[in-house]
Amino acid sequence: MSNSDNTKKHLESVANETLETFEAIETEASSKLPKRLTSSEGVLINVNPVTSPEPIKNLSKIQNANRTSLLSLQQEPAIARIVAVREDGERCVYFICREIPVTLPGGNVELASYRSPVGRLASLPIGDEVELPNGEFLEVEERAMLRPIRDRGKWDSKNSVLEGETYGPLTVTSLRTLIERIAPDEFDEQAGIDEQLLEKLLEEERESVNIIEGIRRVVLTQMELRDQPILDKFQDKIFRLPLDSRILLLGPPGSGKTTTLIRRLGQKLDLEFLSEEEQFLVKNHKGPNVTSHEESRMMFTPTSLLQQYVKESFSRERVPASDYHVRTWNDYRLEVARNKFGLLTTSTKQSGFIRQDSVKYFGDEALGNLTAWFDDFEVWQQSAYVKRLQNAAKELVSIGEGRIAELGKA
């Protein structure tokens, strides 16, 4: 593969800026990590028997969230680098973080959480634009998808995908290798012409292997749900829909339905990035058996194995995922039938139905053509519903006529 000298120099500049920013984010996050407090330190609120402990709980929750975010930034400083252009033509560089970012001294680059409105830039193709809550428009000029890794004491990004208006997409196997390439004037002056030529050829070969045209897919080395820090344009739109939206996601296995759902839950549980309307819904949610906003969610998986994979994916997004939050439908329906509705027999309750998983409730014809079976049922259900409405309307008319007749006699 051959790249123009200008593109090579630009990629090296991007790699150098990216790795320096990784180092700066890690250093700043480390400096802000709070030290372990003793029992007598850090007490901001005096508690007495008539004082609610809620402020203490909220303070502790905030402190734990900040600590978790800083620890995450130490391990994964950023997941994308975006060059955007403002309406006045000014170019700005954003590094998008999975967690709430720190503030870097100097101000050469800006940091933003992927969950924030600015974070949508990372999901848009070159040339698309996003409108921020303040009415400002930003257009994507360059985009780099990053996979940070600490290798032998130095930051690197493996299999990064870089693209701009005049190049790409390119997969760079290692940003560190890109900036540590041997320049021609660095060859040993004492070496012979043949040795210098060999070194140059080896350097060109290493460069061609490091920079690959197109997008190189990462090979999975273990059974797990693929980590997708940045969603595509359409997944991201679903991810940011309002809190009270009802969504149906359809797609084949591996199309990103579960990933989109997990990312959406993480964003909606992070109150800092909710709109004013969404925060109002959270604070004023009322109803029977209302739980807190953080607990009012449940996800179903078809198997216990997928349940474990999903819980690991939730963990990567710093979203609590207990056995209550992620369940198999089989376990949940058993609990509801036994403990909520009392339909099944138990060791202490002899009346009710006996669960028999081996019983076949549907015939081969229905199982072999589920779509047609469902359509027939839907037609019958709608017909029966309309018929009930008509009968009810006739009954109301009959009652009304009878009532009028009684009033006439009176």
HELIX and SHEET records of a PDB file:
HELIX    1   1 ASP A    5  LYS A   32  1                                  28    
HELIX    2   2 GLU A   54  GLN A   75  1                                  22    
HELIX    3   3 PRO A  117  SER A  123  5                                   7    
HELIX    4   4 LEU A  175  ILE A  179  1                                   5    
HELIX    5   5 PRO A  184  GLU A  186  5                                   3    
HELIX    6   6 ILE A  193  ASN A  210  1                                  18    
HELIX    7   7 LYS A  233  PHE A  239  1                                   7    
HELIX    8   8 LYS A  257  LEU A  269  1                                  13    
HELIX    9   9 LEU A  271  PHE A  273  5                                   3    
HELIX   10  10 GLU A  276  LYS A  283  1                                   8    
HELIX   11  11 SER A  304  ARG A  316  1                                  13    
HELIX   12  12 TRP A  329  GLU A  335  1                                   7    
HELIX   13  13 VAL A  336  LYS A  340  3                                   5    
HELIX   14  14 ASP A  364  GLY A  368  1                                   5    
HELIX   15  15 LEU A  370  LYS A  409  1                                  40    
SHEET    1   A 5 GLU A 110  SER A 113  0                                        
SHEET    2   A 5 ARG A  91  CYS A  97  1                                        
SHEET    3   A 5 ALA A  80  ARG A  86 -1                                        
SHEET    4   A 5 PHE A 137  MET A 145 -1                                        
SHEET    5   A 5 GLU A 129  GLU A 131 -1                                        
SHEET    1   B 6 GLU A 110  SER A 113  0                                        
SHEET    2   B 6 ARG A  91  CYS A  97  1                                        
SHEET    3   B 6 ALA A  80  ARG A  86 -1                                        
SHEET    4   B 6 PHE A 137  MET A 145 -1                                        
SHEET    5   B 6 LYS A 154  GLY A 164 -1                                        
SHEET    6   B 6 PRO A 148  ASP A 151 -1                                        
SHEET    1   C 7 GLU A 110  SER A 113  0                                        
SHEET    2   C 7 ARG A  91  CYS A  97  1                                        
SHEET    3   C 7 ALA A  80  ARG A  86 -1                                        
SHEET    4   C 7 PHE A 137  MET A 145 -1                                        
SHEET    5   C 7 LYS A 154  GLY A 164 -1                                        
SHEET    6   C 7 LEU A 170  SER A 174 -1                                        
SHEET    7   C 7 ILE A 211  GLU A 213 -1                                        
SHEET    1   D 2 MET A 299  THR A 301  0                                        
SHEET    2   D 2 VAL A 326  THR A 328  1                                        
END                                                                             
